């Protein structure tokens, strides 16, 4: 009994100590809560002040015609040691309900305040939560999506930009923005309208390019049927408002490229142009206006062309030989030596599109799982320094029809992923260093605004997103959340600073 009394006394002492500790902890928690409440009030005040003060800077977006500091959110050079990976634009939206067949980057106002835009065309009606009708613009810095009028009546296949800054789209559509255009139209940022180029072209436009002198060239098949010779390459004459035929054939031109000296390259499935025997790829001399073969040409259809910084021409499509050399669907033509050469053992599948990188490398996309013995998934990169192919991460499970390069050298391609409601959808994806989320946190397409800051902190505190979709709280995408650095980086980018 004496032992039991002692034990009870000891337990009572322990409980008293525990109670004191709990009281202390409660006091600490109360203090912490008060501190958090004070910090929240301070941050809310800071948020409102920062949003109002930074609105002009964010809207301007540029300094002296050069992308302002906020643009470095995309700059690979600012994170030279990073490990590139695929990231989705607007990952919390519903994606694209169709196919993207072409892309380009376009600056809508030159040295003005607008950010560069990533233009995507294809066959789709809806982009995220917006009706798009086969063409849409995405701000390369913020990810904000905007429509270009009421879009096109059918598939958009090609883009180019005129010296005036106007965007030109080509495809198999008859109308653009409710205006009859017949396969080709130009968009004026000033008027926010589509307009025709003359009477348009009779049939499908598959390729567009702008020559060094500013001439607009269209490729396709502009005749009544494939049984007769008809225009496949045409030039727009702005002085007369007429299209001038540059080349005719019984087939089609699927790809165009402008050489620095003003010569034009056309590729397709033709075997003659203007009566000259040419195997599916030809060069038109700017000096003489005559078409010439590139060696003995290629053995099958050409679907993609790109010019490297050193002037070499990369040709892709569905062919086994080029100039009599086994190349397997991709080859290089040197204008200096006028010779064809292979790129490894080529691509084991159909190649859809090419894009050149500032480094001299290039990227190929299409329907293929192997390139020169290297396992890939429908996208691969050629390294000019090593002469080797490599995959770009895991690639894409489905074939890819389009690819382009952003101003900072990052690569953009459409890929299929699960949307927030777990439905498979197409998204634009970017290969490059991690970047910060958009400051349009609530994706209401209004920014900068106080509501983005309020919603950011509410979601950070565990509340639901008040709109259809919000960014996640890992603003800097470093995989660590919740953390103070996300808050710091959010305000820094809001004020026009760099994404770390």
Buried (B, 14 or more C-beta within 10 A) or exposed (E): EEEEEEEEEEEEEEEEEEEEEEEEEEEEEEEEEEEEEEEEEEBBEBBEEBBEEBBEBBEBBBEEEEBBBBBBBBBBEBBEEEEBBBBBBBBBBBBBBBBBBBBBBBBBBEEEEBBBBBBBBBBBEBBBBBEBBBBBBBBBBBBBBBBBBBBBBBBBBBBBBBEEBBBBBBBBBBBBBEBEBBBBBBBBBEEEBBBBBBEBBBBBBBBBBBBEEEBBBBBBBBBEEEEEBBBBBBBBBEEEEEBEEBBBBBBBBBBBBBBEEBBBBBBBBBEBBBEEEBBBBBBBEBEEEEBBBBBBBBBBBBBBBBBBEEEBBBBBBBBEBBBEBEBBBBBBBEBEEEBBBBBBBBBBBBBBBBBBBEEBBBBBBBBBEBBBEBEBBBBBBBBBEEEBBBBBBEBBEBBBBBBBBBBBBBBBBBBBBEBEEEEEBBBBBBBBBBBBBBBBBBBBEEBBBBBBBBBBBBBBEEEEBEBBBBBBBBBBBBEEBEBEBBBBBBBBBBBBBBBB
